[in-house]
Amino acid sequence: MKTMILIALAASLVGCVSEHRDARDKYNAGVAAIAKGDFDAAEKALLDARSAAGVDPELLFRAAFDLGVAYGAHADKARTASDPKQPPDLGKALELANQAVSWFGDADRLRPHDADTKANLAIMRARVQAIADELRKGEGKLEARLDRLITDQRAVLDEARGAWAAIKQAGGSDPLAEQATLTHLADRERGILAEAGVVSDLAADEIDAIGKKAEDKRSQEEKVRVVQLKNLDLYLIEARSRITEARGKLQALAAEDGVDRSEAALVELKRAREQLLDPITVLRQVAQDELGVTQDTAHSLSSSGKALQLGAADKPPEVPGWLLPPAIAQRQLGVRDRLEEVRARMTAATTQPAPAADPNNPGAAPPPEDPKQAKMIERVKAALPLVGEASTAMDHARDALLASQIHQASEHEQAALDALARAIEQFSDLKQLIELAYGEHEQLMKVLAPEAAKELDAAARGKLTHDAITHNLGRMPRLKDLIADEAAQADAQGQQIAAKAEQAGKDPKADPKAIAQQAEQAKQQLEQVKQKFARAEELRGQAQAALGELEKAIAANHDPMPPAKDAEQKLGELRKLFFDLIQHLQELIRQQGETRDQTSAANGEDDFTRGPKLPGLVDRETEHGELAKQITDALAQQADAAAKQPAQPTPQQGPDAKALAGAADEVRQSQGDMTDARTTLAKARDAKNASESLEPAVKSEGKALEHLENALKLLQPPQKNDQNKQDQQKQQDQQKQDQQKQQQQQQPQPQGGAGQRARDEDAKRQRQRQAPGTDPVEKDW
C-alpha cells in the first residue's frame, strides 16, 4: 500500500536537519496515525504540521499529500462502515472525499509533475463522482439530470480556468505543461455532451407522450409543459454546440479559448434549466449571477488599480482573460438576456385575458377570478418596472465595460442588483418583509451613528439614509395588506372549525362534552391569533409614524436619533411577534452549510481565482454570526421564562427550560466557531505575500454546523412513532426499488428511442473511463 511507502519516507524526514523539527515531528505523528486507522488524529496532526511548516517546501508538499491520503481513507471508512451503531454515512463520505480532492490539488500545485499526486487526484475525483451517484440513486428525472449537467460543466469551467492560470504563471515557457489536465477536461466534455443528448431525448419522449393525448384531453399544466420542453430543447442544442467547441479547443491545448467556450456552454445549460422554473425562482438566480458579474468587475478594477501603482520597471499582474472587461461585458450580456426572458414571461402573465364564460351556458356570468391569482398578478405588475430598471442598468454596465470604464460599470451593476432586490422583494411574505424592514433599519442606525461620519462623507450618508427611509416607508402599506390577509385567513379557519364542530354535534354517537371542549380550545387559539394580528397592525402603524417623524427631522436638520430609535423599537417588537426560532435556525443551518461548501471550494483554488470570493465569504460569515447571536438571545429569554413557570401536569407542547437553555448554549458555541472562521477568512483576504490555507475556516464552519444541528435536535426531538413510520417507508421504498430492478433486468430492451439508448451507453462508457477502477483507493496510494 502507498500508505506504508509514505511512512517509510517519513522516517527519512526525521533524520533531516531542519529548523522546523517540531513541525516534522507532528507530520510523522500524523502518518503514524494513518497507519493505525485513527484518521481524526491524523488529520489534526497533519494540519498542525502544515500550519507550522513555514517555508519548508518538502514538508508542505508531504503534509498536503498525506492529508489527501487521510481524508480519502476516512471517506472510504465512512462509506463502507459495518458497525450497527455507526452505519454508512454517504453524506459524510462525500464531504471527506471532497476534502481529499482539495488536498491532493494543493499537493499538485506544489509539485506539478509528481505522478503519484496526479494519479490519486484523478482517483479521488472519480470516487467523489461515485459517492455522489450513490446519493442521487433514484433521481432519474429530467430536472435532476439537467442539474447534474450544470454542476459538471461548472466543474470543467473552474478547472479550465485553473489550467489557464497555471500556464500564464509559468510564462508560457512550456506549452505542454497542462496537457494532461486539458486533455482530461476534453474527455469530460465528451461525457457531458453524451449526457446532454440523453436529457434532450428525455424531453422529446415527454413531448411525444403528451402529444399522443387529444388536445381537449390535455391539462393546462401539460400544455405549458410542452412549451417549456420545446424551449429547453432549443437551448440544449446551443449548449451541445458550445460543448463540442470547448472540447475541440481543450484538445488543441487552447486553454483560454476552451474557457470561453466552456462558459458559453454553461450559460446555455442554465437557460435550458430555467425553462422549467417559475419566473420568481429564475429572477433570484439571475440576481445571484449578476452578483458574480459585479464581483468580477470589482476584481478587474482592483487589478487595474494595482497596475497603475506599479513603477515602469515593474511587471503588471497577469489578469485572466475571463476577468478582462470585454469578457465580463459578454457575461453581463448573457445575464441581461436571461433577465429579458424572465421579463417577457412576467409581462405575458399580466396580459392574460379574463376567465371566459361557459360556452354551453352563454347567459351565465364568467367564473370569478381567483383572489390569490389576482394578488400574484398585482405583485408581478409592481415588480415589472424594477425588472426593466435592472435590465437598463445591465445595458449601461455592458457599454461601460466595452469602453473599459470599469468604475462606471461597477456603479451600473450595483444599480442593477438593487433593482433586482426590490423586484424580488415584491414576492416576500409577511415574515420576510418584516425581516427586510428591520434589517434595513438596523443598517440605517449604523449610518446615523457618529462613527459612520469617520468612514463616509456627508453625501454618501445622506443618500444611504434617504434610500433606507424611502424603502421602509414604501414597505408599510404592503405590510398592512399582508397583515390583513393573514387575519382574514385566521377568520376563515375559525369559521371552518365552527362548522366542523356543528356538524360533529349532529352525530348521535359523538360526545357533546368533548366536542364542546375542543370547540372552546379552538376558539381560544383563534382569539390569540386575532390579538396577535391586531397588535401587529398597531406596531406597524406606530413604526410608520416614527419613520415619518424621522424623515421630517432629517429634512429640518433636527436630531434624527429619537425618532430612529422609536422606529427601531416598534419594528423590533413587530419582528418578535413573528420571529420563529425554528425557521430561523433551519435557515441559518442552510446558509452556514452553503458558506462552508463555498469556502471548501475556494480552498482548492489558486490565489487569483479565489481572491474575489474571499470578501463575500467574510461578509457571509459575519451575517451568520449576527443571526446566531439573535437566536441565542431569544432562546435564553425563552429559557428564563420557561424556568419561572410552574411545573405542568401534562406534557408541554414546546421544549422545556432545560432544552431551551441547552439549545442556547449550542448556538452560542457556534458563534465562537463562526468568529474563528471569519478570522481565518479575513486573514486570507488581507494576505500580502503568500496564500493562507482556508482549511481551518472549513473546520470551524463544520463545527458551527454541528452545534446548530445539535440545537435544532434539542428544540425538535425525534418522535418514536414518526421514526417508525419513516423506517417502514424506507423498507417499502427499498422493496419497490428491488422489484423495479428485477423488472428492468428481465426486459431485453430499455425504454426510450434508439438515440437515447446510444447516448446512455456513451455516457456510461465515459463514466467508466473517468473511474480508474473499483479497487479501494488506498491500493493506489
N, C-alpha and C positions, 0 to 999 in steps of 0.2 A: 504493500500500500504506500501511496505517496506520503501519507502521514508519517510513517516510520522513517522515510527518507528525510523529511523535514526535521525530525527530532535529531537524526544523526548530524545534519548540517548545523543545528543549533549548538551542538557541542563544540564545533569549531568557533562559534561566536564567543563562547566563554573564554577561550584562550586568547582572543584578540585584545590588544592593548587599546583602551579607549577611555575617554573622559566621561562616556555615558555608560559606565559599567552597571549602574543601578537600573537603567532602562533595559539593558540587555538581560539582566537577571530576571526582570519582570517578563521579558519576552520568553525566556526559557521556561519560566513557570507556566506561562500560557500554553506553550507547546506540550509540556508535560500533562497539563490538564486536558488537552485534546486527546492524548493517548489514553487517559483514564475515562474518557467519555463525559467529563464534567464541563459541558460547553458553556454554562453560565460563568463559571470561574475563568475558563479560557478566554472568553470574550472580554471580561473585565480586565484581566491581566494584560492582554494584548493591546487593549485600548489605552491602558495606563502606559505601557511601553512606548506606544506610538506617540502619545502626548509628550513623553519625556525624551523622545529621541533627538530632539534638536535638529542639528544638520547632519546627522549620521545617515547617509543615503542607503547603506546596506540594511540597517535596522528599519528604516522607514518602509523599504520595499518588502522585507520579510514579514513585518508586522501586518502590513496591508494584505499580503498574500495569505498569511495564516488566519487572519480574520475572515477571509473568504472561506478558508477550509472549515473553521469553527462554525460559522453561520450555516454553511452548506450541510455539514454533518448534523447540526442541530435541527435544520429544516427536515432532513430525512427522518430523524428520530420522531419529530412531531407528526410527520406524515404517516409513519408506519407503527405508531405506538400500539403495544399489545396489552398494556396494563388496564384492567377494567376501571380502575379509579381515575386513570388519565387516558381516555380514548383518543384516537387520532384527531388532530385539530388541523384541518386543511387551511383555515384562515391564518393560523399562527405559522404554519409551514410556508405559506406563500409570503408572509411578511419576512420571515427569516431568509428565505431564498432570495428575495429582492435585496436584502442586506448583503448577502454573499455576492450577488452580481455587482453591487456598488463597490465592495472592497476589491474584488478582482479587477474591476475597472480602474480603481485607484492604483493598484499594482501595475496594471498595463500601461498607465500613463507614466509611471516612474521608470519602467523598464519595457519600452515598446516592443522589443524584439525577443522577449522571453517566450519560448514555445509553450512551456507548461502553463503560464498565465493565460495565454490566448486559448489554449485548449480547455482549461477549466472555466474560463469566462463563457465560452460557447456552450459548454455542458450545462452550466447553471442557468443560462438563458433558456435553454431547451427545457430544463427542469421547472423553471418558473411557468413556462407555457403549459407544461403537462399538469402542474398543480392547478393552474387557472382553469384548464379544461375540465378537471375533476369537479371544481367548484361550480362550473357552469353546466354540469351534466343535466340534460333535460331542457336546456334553453336552446331550442331549435327554431324559435320564431324568427321571422324576417327582421324584426326590430332588433332582437338580440344579436343576430349575426352582423347586422349593419353597424351596431355599436362596437362590436369587436373589430370590424374592419377599420373604423375610425381610430380606435386605440392602436392597432398595429401600424397603421400608416403614420400616426403621430410619432410612434417609436422610431420608425425608419427615418423620418424627418429629423428628429433630435440627434440620432447617431450620425446622419449625413452631415449635419452642421458641425458636430464634434470632429469628424474626419476633415472637413474643410479647414476648421480652425487649426488642427494639428499640422496640416500641410503648410498653411501660412506661417505658423510658428516656426517651422523648420526652414523657412525662407525659400521653399521650393527647390532646395538642393537635391532632394531625392523624390522625383515624381512618382515613384512606385512605393513610397513609404506606407501609404494607406491602401495599397492594392487589395490586400486580403479583406479589409473592412468593407471597402466599396463593392467588391465582388460579392461578398456575403449579403450586403444590402440589396444588390441587384437580384440575387436569388430569392430574398424575402419578398421583394416586389412581385416576383413571378407568382409566388404563393398567394399574395394579396389579390393579384389580378384574377387568379382562378376562383378565389372565394367571392370576389365581386361578381363574377359570372354566375355563380350559384345563387347569390342574392337576386340578381336580375331574373333568373329563371323562376325563383320562388315568387317574385312579384308577378311574372307573366302567368304562372299557374293560378294564382289567386284571381287575377283579372279574368282568366278563362272560366274559372268556377262561377264567378258572379255573372259573367256574360251568358252562361247557359240558362240562367233564370229569365223568365219573361219580364219585360220592362215593368209591367204593373205589379209584379211579384217582388220586386227589389225594394228593400227598405231605403229610407233616406240615407242611413249610415252607409249602406253598401254603395249607393250612387256616389257619395262623397269619397269613399274608399277607392273606387275605381279611378277617379280623377287624381287622387293623391298618388296612387301607384304608377299611373302613367307619367306624371311629372317626375316621380322618383326615378323611373327608368331613364328618362332623358338625362338627368344629372349623373346617373350611373354610367351612361355611355361616355359622357365627358370625362368622368373620373377614370374610367378604364383607359381612355386615350392618354390622359396625363400620366397614369401609372406606367404605361408602356414607354412613354417618352422618358420618364425618370429612370426606368430600368436600363434603357439604352445609354443614357448619359452616365450612369453609375458603372456600367460595364466598360465604358470608354474611359473611366477614371476622371471624368469631368465633374469634380465634386461640386463646384459652385452651381453649374447648370443642373446637376442632379438635385441639389437642394431646392432650386427654383421650381422644378417640375414636381418634386415631391410635395411641396407646399401647395401648388396648384391642385394636385390630386386630393389633398386633404380638404381643401375648400369645397370642391365638388362633392365629396363624400358627405361633408356636413350639410350641404344644401339638399342632398338626397334625403338625409335623415330628417331634416326639418319639414319635409313634406308630410310626415306622419305625426307631427307635433301640433298642438294648438298654438295659435299666434302669440299668446302671452308667454308661453314657455320659450318660444323662439326669440321673442323680444329680450328675455333675460339672457339667453345665450349670446345674442348679438351684443348686448351690453358687456358681457364678460370678455368677448373677443375685442371689443373696442378698447376696453381697459388694457388688454395686451398690446394693442397698437400704440396707446398712449405711453406705456412703459418703454416700448422700443424707441419711440421718438425721444423720450426723456434720456435714454441711454445714448442715443445718437447725439443729442445736444450736449451731454456731458463729455462725450468723446471729442467733439469738435472744440469744446472749451479747453480741454486739456491740450489739444494740438496747438491752439493759439498761444498757450502759456509756454510752450517749448521754445528753446532757442534755435538759431539757424542750424547749429551743428547737431541738434538732437533729431532722432528719427521719430516721426509721428507714430502713434499707436496704430496697429493694423486693425481696421474696422471690418467685421464680417460683411459680406455682400448683402445679407438679409437685413442689416441694420443701416444701410445707406438710404438716404431719403427717397430715391426712386423706388427701391424695393418696398419700403414702408408705404409709399403712395399707392403702389399696386395692392398691397394688403388692405389699405384703407378703402380702396375702390371695391374690393370683394366684400368687405363688411357692409359698405353702403348699399351694394346691390342686394344683399340679403335683407337689409332693413327695408328697402323699397318693396321687396316681395311681401314682407310682413304687412307693410303699409297698404298694399293692394288688397290683401286678404281682409284686413280690418275695414277698409273702405267698402268692400263688397258686402260685408256683414251689416253695415249701416244703411245700405241701399236696397235691402231685400224687400220685396212687396209685402203688403199686409196679408194676413191669412184670408184665403178666398172662401166665398160662401159654398155651401154644399150644392154641387150641380144637380143633384137629384131632388133638391128642395129649394128652388130659386127664391121663394119668398122668405126663407129663413135668414136671420141675421148671421153674418160671418162669425166664426168662433172667436171668443175673446183672446186678446194677446196674453201670453204667459208673463206674469209680473216679474219673475226672475230674469227671463229673457230680455224684457224691456229695460230693466235696470242695467244688465250687462251691456246692452246696446248704448245706453247713456254713458257708461264708463268708457266704452270704445270711442264714442264721439268726443269725449273730453280728452282722451289720450292722443287722438289723431293729430291735432296741431303740434303737440310736443314731439311726436314722431317725425313730422315734417321738419320741425326746427332742428332736430338731431341730424336728419339727412342733409339739410343745407349746411350745417356746421361741418359734417364729414366732407362734403364737396369742397368747402373752403380749405379744410385741412389738407386734402389731397393736392389742391392747386398750390398751396404754400410749400408742400414737400417737393413738388416737381420744380419749384423755383428755388429750392434749397433754403427756404425761410423757415428754419426748424422751430425757432421760438414762436413765431406766429402760428405754425401748425399745431404746436403743443397747446396753445390757447384755444384754438378751434376744437381740438379733440376733447379738451376738458369741457367745453360748452356742449359738445355732443353727449358726453357722459352725463352731465347734469340734466339735460333734456330727457334722456332715456330714463334716468332715475325717476324723474317726475311723471313720465308716462307710465312706467311700471307701477308707480305708487297709486295710480288710479284704480288698480285692481286689488288693493290691500283690503283685508278685512278689518274689523273694529280693533282687535288687539294689535295688529301690525301697525295701523295708523296711529294708535296711541303711542306705541314704541317709537315710531318715527318722529312724532311731535316732541316727545320727551327727550329723545336723543339729540335732536337739533337744538332744543332749548338749552341743553347742557353744554353744547358747543358754544352757544351764544353767551352763556355765563362766563366761559373762559375768555371769550373775546372782550367782554366788558370789564374783566378784571384788570387791575393796574399793571400786572405783569405782562399782559399782552402788548401794552404800549411799547415795551422794550424790544419786541420782536416784529411788530407790524407797524407800518406807517398809518397816519390818520385816514388816508383814502381807502386803504385795504380794510381797516377795521370798520369804517363806515359802510362799505359795500357788504361785508360779511354780516354786519348787524342788520342792515336793511333787508337782505335776502332771507335771513333766518326769521325775522318778524313777519315778512310778507308770506313766506311759505306756511308758517304756523297759523296765521290768520286765515289763509286760504283753506287750511285743513279743518277749521272749526265747523263750517256748515256741513261738510261731509261727515264729520264725527256725529253731528246732531242727527243726520239722516240714518246713519248706521245704528246709533243707539235706539232710535225709534223703531227701526226694523227688528232689532233683537227683542225689544219689548213687545212688539206685535207678535212675534213668533212665540214668545212665552205665553201671551194671552191665548193664542190658538192652541198651544199644548194644554193649557188649563181647561179649555172648552172640551178638548178631546178626552181628557181624563174624566171630566164630569159626565160626559156622555157614556163613557165605558162603565163608570160606576153605576149610572142609572140603569143601563142595560143589564149589568150583573145583578142588580137588585131585583129584577123581574124573574130571575131564575129561582124556582121554588126550592132547589137544593142548596142555594147559596146561604152563607152565614151572614145575616144582616149586621151583626156586631162587627165582624171582621171587615165587611165592606165599608161600614161607616168609619172604622178606624183608618183604613187605607185612604179613604177619601179625605179625611181630616189631615193626614200626613201630607198628601199631595197638595192640599190647599195651603198648608203652612209653607211648604217648599216654594210654591208658586208665589206666595206673598213675599218671601225673602228675595226671590228673583226680581219682582216688581220694585221692591225697595232699592235693590242694587242698581237697577237701571235709572230709577228716579234720582238717586244720589249721583250717578254718573252724569246725567244731564245737568244737574246742579253744578257739579265741579267743572264741567265743560264750559258752562256759561260764565262761571267766575274766572276761569283761565282766559277765555276770550276777552272779558272785560279788562283783566290785568294786562294782556298783550296790547289792547288798545291804549291803555294808560302809558305803557312803555313806549309805544310809538309816539304819543304826544309829548312825553318827557324828552325824548331824543330830539324831536322837532323844535322844542322850546329851549333846548340846551340846558335842561334840568338834570338832576341826578337820576340816572336810569336804574340804579340798583334796587330801590324799594319795589317798584312795580315788577322788575325782573324776578326778584326773589319771590314775590307773591305768585307770579305765574308759575315759577318753578315748583312752589309748594302745591298749587292746585293740580298741575299736571302730574306731579309725583303721587298725590292721593288718587287721582284718576287711574294712574298706572297700577297702583296697588290693588284696586278693585278687580282688575283683570289679569294680574300677574300670576300666571300658572307656573309654579315651580317645576313641576314635572316636565312640561313642554319646554321651558327654558333650559332645563338640564339636558334633555334629549337633544335640543338644538345645539347646545354647547358641545356635547359629545360628537355630534356630526361635524361641526366646524373644526374642532380640535383634531379629529381624525383626518380631515382634508388637509389641514395645515401640516400635520405630520407626514402625510404622503408627499406633499409638495416639497417639504424640507428634505425628505429622503431622496427624492428625485434630484433635487439641486445638489445634494452631497456628491452625487456621481458625475456631475458635470464639471467642465473646466471653468476657470475663473471668469472668463469673458462671458460665457453663456449664462452662468448663474448670477453674475453681478447685478443685472437689472431686477432679479427676482427677490433679492435679499431685503430691500426696503419694505416691499409689500409683506414679506413674511414677518418682519419685525412688527409692523403695524397690526397684522392679524393677531399675533401673539399678545400684543398689548391689549387689544379689544377683548380677547378671550379672558385675560386676567381681570379686566374690569367687570365683565359679566359674572365671572366666578365670584368676585367679591360681593356683588349684589345678591347673588344666590346664597352665599354664605351668611350674609347679614339677615336675609329673610328667613332662612332656616333656623338661625339662632333665636330670632324673635319668636318664631312658632314653637320652638322647643321650650323656651321660657314660659310662654303662655300655657302650653300643654302641661308643664310641670306644676303649675299653680292650680290646675283644675282637679277636683276630687276624682277619686277612682271611679270608673264606670262599671256597673254590674254586668253590662253586656259588652261584647266586642265593639270597639270603636270602628268607624268607617275608615278613618285615615291612620297614618303612622302615629305611634305614641311618642312621648317625650324622649325616650331613650333612642329610638330610631332617628328622630329628627336631629338630636344632638350628634349622633354618630355620623349622619349624612353631612351635617355642617362641618364636622371635623375633616371628613374625607375631601370635601370641596375646598376647604381651607388648605389642606396639604397640596391639592392640585394647583392652587395659586402659587405656592413656592416653586413647584416644578415648572410652571409656565414662566415664572420670573427667570429661572435658570436658563430655560430655552431661549427666552428673549435676549438675555445677556450674551449667550453664545452667538446668536444670530447677529446681534448688533456689533459684536467684536469682529465677526467675519465681514460684515458690511463695511466697517471702518478700517479693515486691514489695509496696510500700505504696501508691504513688501512681499509677503507670502500668503498663500491661501490658508484659511483656517478650516479645520475639519468641522463639519456640521453634525458629526456622529453624536457628540454629547447632547446637542439640541434634540436630535431624533430620540435619544434615550429619555431625556427629560419630558418630551411630549408624550412618549409612550407611558411613562409613569403617571403623568397628569390624566391621561385617558383611563388608566386603571383606577385611580382614585374617583374619578367622575362616575365610572361604571359601578364601583362599589357603593357610591352614594345613591345611585338610582336603584340598586338592588335593595338597599335599606328602605327606600321610600316605596318600592313596588316589589315586595317579597313574592316569589312564585307560589301559586296555589297548587296544591297537590292534585286537585281534580283537573285543573287546566293542564297540568303536566301529563297526567294520564291520558287526557284527550289528545294531546299533541303526540304522545308516543304511539297511540293507536292509529292516528292519522298517518304517521310516518310508516308504520308497518303496512297499512293499506296502500300507501303510495308505492312502497317498495314492491309489494305483490303485483300492483298494476304494471310497474316498470318491467318486472321479470316476465310477466305474461306478454307484454309488448315485444320484449327481446325475443322470446320464443317464436312469436308470430312472424317477426321480421326474419328470423333465421330460416323459417320454413318457406318463406317466399323466395322464389328464384330470382325475381327482378325487383329492384327498388321502385318506389313511386316516383313520378315526375317524368319529364321529357328526356330524350336522349342527350340533349345538350347539357341538361342539369347533371345527369349521371356522369358524363365525361368530366365536367368541371369538378364534381365532388371527388372523383378519383384523382384528378390532378391536384386538388388542394390537399388530399390525404397524402399523396406522394411527397408534396413539398414539406408537410409537417414531419414526415418520416426522415426526409433528407436533413432537416434542421436539427433533429434529435439524433445525436451520435449513437445512441443505443439505449437499452433498457437496463443495463447494469447499474448497480449503485454508484453514485458519483465518487464515493471515496476510492474506488478502484482506479480511477483516473487521476486521483491526487497523489 
